[in-house]
Amino acid sequence: MDQSQIILKVDGMTCAGCARSVEQAIAEKGGENISVNLADKEVVFSSSTNVNIDEVKENIVKRGYSILADENSEKKND
């Protein structure tokens, strides 16, 4: 299965509870191997090709966080 590493900049996370909430939002949409860095406002996760990144972002925003514009990047793991 084709895997990609997704890096999102997420604003509004301030504690371990926030990190868990964002992890759950990503996992609900199929993200795997999720790592949250509160200090850098960064979330890194793996994604197979069937994960809709826009739905992941929308699910994070629904929980009260912001996706920082122009900070998203996607790296292909071959």
VEXVEXLUM-964817 format. One record per residue (C-alpha): residue number from 1; z, x, y. Coordinates in Angstrom, 1 decimal. Example, Ala and Ser with C-alpha at 12.3 -4.5 7.8 and 13.67 -1.06 7.14 Angstrom:
+------+--------+--------+--------+
| resi |     pz |     px |     py |
+------+--------+--------+--------+
|    1 |    7.8 |   12.3 |   -4.5 |
|    2 |    7.1 |   13.7 |   -1.1 |
+------+--------+--------+--------+
***
This chain:
+------+--------+--------+--------+
| resi |     pz |     px |     py |
+------+--------+--------+--------+
|    1 |    0.0 |    0.0 |    0.0 |
|    2 |   -0.9 |    1.3 |    3.5 |
|    3 |    2.2 |    2.0 |    5.6 |
|    4 |    2.5 |    2.6 |    9.3 |
|    5 |    5.4 |    3.8 |   11.3 |
|    6 |    6.1 |    1.6 |   14.4 |
|    7 |    8.1 |    2.8 |   17.3 |
|    8 |    9.3 |    0.2 |   19.8 |
|    9 |   11.3 |    0.7 |   23.0 |
|   10 |   13.8 |   -2.2 |   23.2 |
|   11 |   16.0 |   -2.9 |   26.2 |
|   12 |   19.2 |   -4.7 |   26.2 |
|   13 |   20.9 |   -3.2 |   23.1 |
|   14 |   24.4 |   -2.1 |   23.9 |
|   15 |   26.4 |   -2.1 |   20.7 |
|   16 |   26.3 |   -2.0 |   16.9 |
|   17 |   26.0 |   -5.8 |   16.9 |
|   18 |   22.9 |   -5.6 |   19.0 |
|   19 |   21.4 |   -3.0 |   16.7 |
|   20 |   22.1 |   -5.3 |   13.7 |
|   21 |   20.5 |   -8.2 |   15.5 |
|   22 |   17.3 |   -6.2 |   16.2 |
|   23 |   17.3 |   -4.9 |   12.6 |
|   24 |   17.5 |   -8.5 |   11.3 |
|   25 |   14.7 |   -9.6 |   13.7 |
|   26 |   12.4 |   -6.9 |   12.4 |
|   27 |   13.4 |   -7.4 |    8.7 |
|   28 |   12.7 |  -11.2 |    9.0 |
|   29 |    9.0 |  -10.3 |    9.8 |
|   30 |    8.6 |   -7.7 |    7.0 |
|   31 |    9.7 |   -4.5 |    8.7 |
|   32 |   11.3 |   -1.9 |    6.4 |
|   33 |   13.3 |    1.3 |    6.8 |
|   34 |   14.6 |    0.2 |   10.2 |
|   35 |   16.4 |    2.8 |   12.4 |
|   36 |   17.9 |    1.8 |   15.7 |
|   37 |   18.8 |    4.4 |   18.4 |
|   38 |   20.9 |    2.7 |   21.0 |
|   39 |   20.9 |    5.7 |   23.4 |
|   40 |   17.2 |    6.0 |   23.5 |
|   41 |   16.5 |    2.3 |   23.3 |
|   42 |   14.3 |    3.0 |   20.4 |
|   43 |   13.6 |    1.2 |   17.1 |
|   44 |   11.6 |    2.9 |   14.4 |
|   45 |   10.5 |    1.0 |   11.3 |
|   46 |    7.9 |    1.1 |    8.5 |
|   47 |    5.3 |   -1.6 |    8.2 |
|   48 |    2.7 |   -2.6 |    5.7 |
|   49 |   -0.6 |   -3.8 |    7.0 |
|   50 |    0.4 |   -7.5 |    6.6 |
|   51 |    3.2 |   -7.2 |    9.2 |
|   52 |    2.2 |   -8.8 |   12.5 |
|   53 |    3.6 |   -6.5 |   15.2 |
|   54 |    3.3 |   -9.3 |   17.9 |
|   55 |    5.5 |  -11.5 |   15.7 |
|   56 |    8.1 |   -8.8 |   15.3 |
|   57 |    8.2 |   -8.3 |   19.1 |
|   58 |    8.4 |  -12.0 |   19.7 |
|   59 |   11.3 |  -12.3 |   17.2 |
|   60 |   13.2 |   -9.5 |   19.0 |
|   61 |   12.6 |  -11.2 |   22.4 |
|   62 |   13.9 |  -14.5 |   21.0 |
|   63 |   17.2 |  -12.8 |   20.3 |
|   64 |   17.6 |  -11.8 |   24.0 |
|   65 |   16.1 |   -8.3 |   24.1 |
|   66 |   13.2 |   -6.9 |   26.0 |
|   67 |   10.3 |   -4.9 |   24.7 |
|   68 |    9.6 |   -2.2 |   27.3 |
|   69 |    6.0 |   -2.2 |   28.4 |
|   70 |    3.6 |    0.6 |   27.7 |
|   71 |    6.2 |    2.4 |   25.5 |
|   72 |    5.0 |    1.1 |   22.2 |
|   73 |    3.3 |    3.5 |   19.8 |
|   74 |    2.0 |    3.3 |   16.3 |
|   75 |    1.6 |    6.2 |   14.0 |
|   76 |   -0.4 |    6.0 |   10.8 |
|   77 |    1.1 |    7.6 |    7.7 |
|   78 |   -1.6 |    8.7 |    5.4 |
+------+--------+--------+--------+
***
